[in-house]
Each structure stands twice: as structure tokens, then as C-alpha cells.
Amino acid sequence: MPAKTKEAEYLEQFSTEGALAHLSGSIGVDLSAIDLDKPLDTIDTQSMPGMVKGLIESNPDQTQTFRDLIRTRNAGQFLTGAPEQIADRLQEWQDAGVDGFNLIYSVTPGTFVDFIDAVVPILQQRGLMQTEYAPGPLRQKIFGEARLPGRHPAAGWRRG
């Protein structure tokens, strides 16, 4: 299915309530009390958690509603196109100084499959994405040692 057709299908099926439920679960804040149809400049952000307050206050158009904001942030920022076009855009971001990106799915596993099968090989060919993992556990890759240092409280729970 062509990318633009998939995008149109995703947008048609987009649920603001579903996006809010997902966001609420991700940040641990119940967003159901926010009136979706109030303009952003009328929402009292003083008692809101920082991330939600920042999301509302950072939107340039404060006449938009919270519903508009959620839709724009969740369904209006797709990179859509041929795999080469997506790779080109990601390369532009890297050239501008972006050192990583988060892949957010619209459908699962489809979004991941499309990206992994089509875009990843192009990024790897361009040297923009690794082709294999370094050996060892993540702790070793980050901290240089495969085990917790002896001074760490959890080190006392080691077996052998």
C-alpha cells in the first residue's frame, strides 16, 4: 500500500481519546479532566504537571483547542514518503545536529515493520545506523563494566 494511502487511513482512524489515554499512561497523568474543546489560552495550567503545562504553553497558536493540539502532535507530524525520502529527511536532521530520533508507531507491528524493512537498510548503507551490536550487556556498553561495581547496593545480591 502506498505511503500516502496509509497516512490517510491512519488520519481517518485517529482517536483523540485514544491518543490521550496513551499519553496519560505514558506520563502517569490523568488527562481526562482537560476540556478538549477549550482554547489553550483559557486552560489553567498552574496546577498541571510540567510536561502537560509545557505542551500547552509551547504551542504557538493559543487559540487552538486541546483537541487540536493533541491531533497535531500525534497525527500531524508523520514523515511520509518512499523509504529513500524518509532516509533523506532523517539524514538532514542528523546533518543539522540531531543525534537520534524516536520511532512512534501508528499501528503495531506495521509501523515498525515498514521502517525496519524499508528505511533501516538505507540508513545502514549510508553509515547513519549501526549494522551490528557491540558485544556485551548494555551496562558494559554504557559504563565500561559488565557487572555492577562492588560499592553498589545491589552488588550484595550477586550469585557467585
Rosetta constraint file for C-alpha pairs under 8 A:
AtomPair CA 1 CA 5 HARMONIC 6.64 0.50
AtomPair CA 1 CA 6 HARMONIC 6.72 0.50
AtomPair CA 2 CA 6 HARMONIC 6.45 0.50
AtomPair CA 3 CA 7 HARMONIC 6.17 0.50
AtomPair CA 3 CA 80 HARMONIC 6.07 0.50
AtomPair CA 3 CA 81 HARMONIC 5.59 0.50
AtomPair CA 3 CA 82 HARMONIC 6.96 0.50
AtomPair CA 4 CA 8 HARMONIC 6.17 0.50
AtomPair CA 4 CA 80 HARMONIC 6.63 0.50
AtomPair CA 4 CA 81 HARMONIC 6.90 0.50
AtomPair CA 5 CA 9 HARMONIC 6.22 0.50
AtomPair CA 6 CA 10 HARMONIC 6.15 0.50
AtomPair CA 7 CA 11 HARMONIC 6.18 0.50
AtomPair CA 7 CA 78 HARMONIC 7.87 0.50
AtomPair CA 7 CA 80 HARMONIC 7.13 0.50
AtomPair CA 8 CA 12 HARMONIC 6.12 0.50
AtomPair CA 9 CA 13 HARMONIC 6.28 0.50
AtomPair CA 10 CA 14 HARMONIC 6.00 0.50
AtomPair CA 10 CA 75 HARMONIC 7.97 0.50
AtomPair CA 10 CA 106 HARMONIC 6.91 0.50
AtomPair CA 11 CA 75 HARMONIC 6.44 0.50
AtomPair CA 14 CA 18 HARMONIC 7.96 0.50
AtomPair CA 14 CA 75 HARMONIC 7.20 0.50
AtomPair CA 15 CA 19 HARMONIC 6.16 0.50
AtomPair CA 16 CA 20 HARMONIC 6.13 0.50
AtomPair CA 16 CA 67 HARMONIC 6.66 0.50
AtomPair CA 16 CA 70 HARMONIC 6.74 0.50
AtomPair CA 16 CA 71 HARMONIC 6.40 0.50
AtomPair CA 17 CA 21 HARMONIC 6.12 0.50
AtomPair CA 18 CA 22 HARMONIC 6.16 0.50
AtomPair CA 19 CA 23 HARMONIC 6.08 0.50
AtomPair CA 19 CA 70 HARMONIC 7.35 0.50
AtomPair CA 19 CA 74 HARMONIC 7.17 0.50
AtomPair CA 20 CA 24 HARMONIC 5.83 0.50
AtomPair CA 20 CA 31 HARMONIC 6.61 0.50
AtomPair CA 20 CA 32 HARMONIC 7.54 0.50
AtomPair CA 20 CA 70 HARMONIC 7.52 0.50
AtomPair CA 21 CA 25 HARMONIC 6.17 0.50
AtomPair CA 21 CA 31 HARMONIC 7.64 0.50
AtomPair CA 21 CA 32 HARMONIC 7.99 0.50
AtomPair CA 22 CA 26 HARMONIC 6.16 0.50
AtomPair CA 23 CA 27 HARMONIC 6.16 0.50
AtomPair CA 24 CA 28 HARMONIC 5.54 0.50
AtomPair CA 24 CA 29 HARMONIC 4.98 0.50
AtomPair CA 24 CA 30 HARMONIC 5.28 0.50
AtomPair CA 24 CA 31 HARMONIC 5.87 0.50
AtomPair CA 25 CA 29 HARMONIC 6.94 0.50
AtomPair CA 25 CA 30 HARMONIC 7.77 0.50
AtomPair CA 29 CA 49 HARMONIC 7.77 0.50
AtomPair CA 34 CA 66 HARMONIC 7.82 0.50
AtomPair CA 35 CA 66 HARMONIC 7.30 0.50
AtomPair CA 36 CA 65 HARMONIC 6.34 0.50
AtomPair CA 36 CA 66 HARMONIC 4.87 0.50
AtomPair CA 36 CA 67 HARMONIC 4.78 0.50
AtomPair CA 37 CA 65 HARMONIC 5.19 0.50
AtomPair CA 37 CA 66 HARMONIC 6.23 0.50
AtomPair CA 37 CA 67 HARMONIC 6.12 0.50
AtomPair CA 38 CA 42 HARMONIC 6.59 0.50
AtomPair CA 38 CA 43 HARMONIC 6.95 0.50
AtomPair CA 38 CA 65 HARMONIC 5.20 0.50
AtomPair CA 38 CA 66 HARMONIC 6.54 0.50
AtomPair CA 39 CA 43 HARMONIC 7.00 0.50
AtomPair CA 39 CA 62 HARMONIC 6.59 0.50
AtomPair CA 39 CA 63 HARMONIC 5.04 0.50
AtomPair CA 39 CA 64 HARMONIC 5.24 0.50
AtomPair CA 39 CA 65 HARMONIC 4.15 0.50
AtomPair CA 39 CA 66 HARMONIC 6.65 0.50
AtomPair CA 40 CA 56 HARMONIC 6.43 0.50
AtomPair CA 40 CA 57 HARMONIC 7.86 0.50
AtomPair CA 40 CA 62 HARMONIC 4.96 0.50
AtomPair CA 40 CA 63 HARMONIC 5.95 0.50
AtomPair CA 40 CA 64 HARMONIC 5.91 0.50
AtomPair CA 40 CA 65 HARMONIC 5.39 0.50
AtomPair CA 40 CA 66 HARMONIC 6.01 0.50
AtomPair CA 41 CA 62 HARMONIC 5.06 0.50
AtomPair CA 41 CA 63 HARMONIC 6.33 0.50
AtomPair CA 44 CA 48 HARMONIC 7.99 0.50
AtomPair CA 45 CA 53 HARMONIC 5.39 0.50
AtomPair CA 45 CA 56 HARMONIC 7.90 0.50
AtomPair CA 46 CA 53 HARMONIC 7.63 0.50
AtomPair CA 48 CA 52 HARMONIC 6.37 0.50
AtomPair CA 48 CA 53 HARMONIC 5.69 0.50
AtomPair CA 49 CA 53 HARMONIC 6.13 0.50
AtomPair CA 50 CA 54 HARMONIC 5.83 0.50
AtomPair CA 51 CA 55 HARMONIC 6.08 0.50
AtomPair CA 52 CA 56 HARMONIC 6.27 0.50
AtomPair CA 53 CA 57 HARMONIC 5.99 0.50
AtomPair CA 54 CA 58 HARMONIC 5.69 0.50
AtomPair CA 55 CA 59 HARMONIC 6.64 0.50
AtomPair CA 56 CA 66 HARMONIC 7.70 0.50
AtomPair CA 56 CA 69 HARMONIC 7.84 0.50
AtomPair CA 57 CA 62 HARMONIC 7.74 0.50
AtomPair CA 59 CA 69 HARMONIC 7.66 0.50
AtomPair CA 64 CA 68 HARMONIC 5.88 0.50
AtomPair CA 64 CA 69 HARMONIC 6.74 0.50
AtomPair CA 65 CA 69 HARMONIC 6.34 0.50
AtomPair CA 66 CA 70 HARMONIC 6.17 0.50
AtomPair CA 67 CA 71 HARMONIC 6.16 0.50
AtomPair CA 68 CA 72 HARMONIC 6.03 0.50
AtomPair CA 69 CA 73 HARMONIC 6.03 0.50
AtomPair CA 70 CA 74 HARMONIC 5.90 0.50
AtomPair CA 70 CA 75 HARMONIC 7.98 0.50
AtomPair CA 71 CA 75 HARMONIC 5.28 0.50
AtomPair CA 71 CA 76 HARMONIC 6.56 0.50
AtomPair CA 72 CA 76 HARMONIC 4.42 0.50
AtomPair CA 72 CA 77 HARMONIC 6.91 0.50
AtomPair CA 73 CA 77 HARMONIC 6.49 0.50
AtomPair CA 79 CA 86 HARMONIC 6.36 0.50
AtomPair CA 80 CA 86 HARMONIC 6.89 0.50
AtomPair CA 81 CA 85 HARMONIC 5.75 0.50
AtomPair CA 81 CA 86 HARMONIC 6.23 0.50
AtomPair CA 82 CA 86 HARMONIC 6.46 0.50
AtomPair CA 83 CA 87 HARMONIC 6.18 0.50
AtomPair CA 83 CA 115 HARMONIC 7.95 0.50
AtomPair CA 83 CA 118 HARMONIC 5.68 0.50
AtomPair CA 83 CA 119 HARMONIC 5.01 0.50
AtomPair CA 83 CA 122 HARMONIC 7.69 0.50
AtomPair CA 84 CA 88 HARMONIC 6.00 0.50
AtomPair CA 84 CA 119 HARMONIC 7.03 0.50
AtomPair CA 84 CA 122 HARMONIC 7.01 0.50
AtomPair CA 85 CA 89 HARMONIC 6.25 0.50
AtomPair CA 86 CA 90 HARMONIC 6.27 0.50
AtomPair CA 86 CA 119 HARMONIC 6.97 0.50
AtomPair CA 87 CA 91 HARMONIC 6.04 0.50
AtomPair CA 87 CA 119 HARMONIC 6.16 0.50
AtomPair CA 87 CA 122 HARMONIC 6.65 0.50
AtomPair CA 87 CA 123 HARMONIC 6.12 0.50
AtomPair CA 88 CA 92 HARMONIC 6.21 0.50
AtomPair CA 89 CA 93 HARMONIC 6.37 0.50
AtomPair CA 90 CA 94 HARMONIC 6.27 0.50
AtomPair CA 91 CA 95 HARMONIC 6.08 0.50
AtomPair CA 91 CA 128 HARMONIC 7.54 0.50
AtomPair CA 92 CA 96 HARMONIC 6.21 0.50
AtomPair CA 93 CA 97 HARMONIC 6.48 0.50
AtomPair CA 93 CA 98 HARMONIC 5.39 0.50
AtomPair CA 94 CA 98 HARMONIC 4.64 0.50
AtomPair CA 94 CA 99 HARMONIC 6.00 0.50
AtomPair CA 94 CA 100 HARMONIC 7.62 0.50
AtomPair CA 103 CA 112 HARMONIC 7.84 0.50
AtomPair CA 105 CA 109 HARMONIC 7.96 0.50
AtomPair CA 105 CA 110 HARMONIC 7.99 0.50
AtomPair CA 105 CA 111 HARMONIC 5.28 0.50
AtomPair CA 105 CA 112 HARMONIC 6.79 0.50
AtomPair CA 106 CA 111 HARMONIC 6.15 0.50
AtomPair CA 107 CA 111 HARMONIC 5.62 0.50
AtomPair CA 108 CA 112 HARMONIC 6.90 0.50
AtomPair CA 109 CA 113 HARMONIC 6.06 0.50
AtomPair CA 110 CA 114 HARMONIC 5.97 0.50
AtomPair CA 111 CA 115 HARMONIC 6.23 0.50
AtomPair CA 112 CA 116 HARMONIC 5.92 0.50
AtomPair CA 113 CA 117 HARMONIC 5.78 0.50
AtomPair CA 114 CA 118 HARMONIC 5.77 0.50
AtomPair CA 114 CA 119 HARMONIC 7.52 0.50
AtomPair CA 115 CA 119 HARMONIC 5.05 0.50
AtomPair CA 115 CA 120 HARMONIC 6.35 0.50
AtomPair CA 116 CA 120 HARMONIC 5.05 0.50
AtomPair CA 116 CA 121 HARMONIC 7.52 0.50
AtomPair CA 117 CA 121 HARMONIC 7.07 0.50
AtomPair CA 118 CA 122 HARMONIC 7.35 0.50
AtomPair CA 119 CA 123 HARMONIC 6.37 0.50
AtomPair CA 120 CA 124 HARMONIC 6.06 0.50
AtomPair CA 120 CA 129 HARMONIC 7.34 0.50
AtomPair CA 121 CA 125 HARMONIC 6.10 0.50
AtomPair CA 122 CA 126 HARMONIC 6.30 0.50
AtomPair CA 123 CA 127 HARMONIC 6.30 0.50
AtomPair CA 123 CA 128 HARMONIC 5.08 0.50
AtomPair CA 123 CA 129 HARMONIC 5.48 0.50
AtomPair CA 124 CA 128 HARMONIC 5.67 0.50
AtomPair CA 124 CA 129 HARMONIC 4.75 0.50
AtomPair CA 124 CA 130 HARMONIC 6.18 0.50
AtomPair CA 124 CA 131 HARMONIC 6.19 0.50
AtomPair CA 134 CA 141 HARMONIC 7.57 0.50
AtomPair CA 136 CA 140 HARMONIC 6.14 0.50
AtomPair CA 136 CA 141 HARMONIC 6.93 0.50
AtomPair CA 136 CA 146 HARMONIC 6.96 0.50
AtomPair CA 137 CA 141 HARMONIC 6.61 0.50
AtomPair CA 137 CA 146 HARMONIC 6.19 0.50
AtomPair CA 138 CA 142 HARMONIC 6.19 0.50
AtomPair CA 138 CA 146 HARMONIC 7.90 0.50
AtomPair CA 139 CA 143 HARMONIC 5.66 0.50
AtomPair CA 139 CA 144 HARMONIC 7.07 0.50
AtomPair CA 139 CA 145 HARMONIC 6.50 0.50
AtomPair CA 139 CA 146 HARMONIC 5.72 0.50
AtomPair CA 139 CA 147 HARMONIC 7.28 0.50
AtomPair CA 140 CA 144 HARMONIC 4.40 0.50
AtomPair CA 140 CA 145 HARMONIC 4.30 0.50
AtomPair CA 140 CA 146 HARMONIC 4.34 0.50
AtomPair CA 140 CA 147 HARMONIC 7.45 0.50
AtomPair CA 141 CA 145 HARMONIC 7.59 0.50
AtomPair CA 148 CA 152 HARMONIC 6.40 0.50
AtomPair CA 148 CA 154 HARMONIC 7.60 0.50
AtomPair CA 148 CA 155 HARMONIC 6.06 0.50
AtomPair CA 149 CA 155 HARMONIC 6.81 0.50
AtomPair CA 150 CA 155 HARMONIC 5.51 0.50
AtomPair CA 150 CA 156 HARMONIC 7.69 0.50
AtomPair CA 151 CA 155 HARMONIC 7.05 0.50
AtomPair CA 152 CA 156 HARMONIC 7.87 0.50
AtomPair CA 154 CA 158 HARMONIC 7.52 0.50
